[in-house]
Amino acid sequence: QVPLVESGGGSVQAGGSLRLSCVASESAFKYSVMGWFRAPPGKEREGVAFIYTGGTSTYYHDAVKGRFTISQNYGKNTVYLEMNNLKPEDTAMYYCVSEGKPRTMGWPSAEEYQHWGQGTQVTVSS
């Protein structure tokens, strides 16, 4: 079973909205940190939003606070990224990630995420 399967990317105009979904395998989802990285064209990868599965703690990059919301459906092993008021600078390939092991505090570094999705493209035009 593929650990992470993403969907929901696309092209929108500035100010629009998109929702990304990431369905995880049981081992990739339970009691782990999951979230989203993005890779803008010509720029370094950056962490966007993260959540403790089975919990309530979340983290957001300053650039998306107030516009993006990460959430989960525990019964469906799924994490969502609701993106509102999208800007051209949000254009990037978005990757779902899972640390894949229990964690009780703190946030993993990029290298600690064991599972990465195949990526889904988000393009925002001005």
Disulfide bonds with the S-S distance in Angstrom:
Cys22-Cys96 2.05
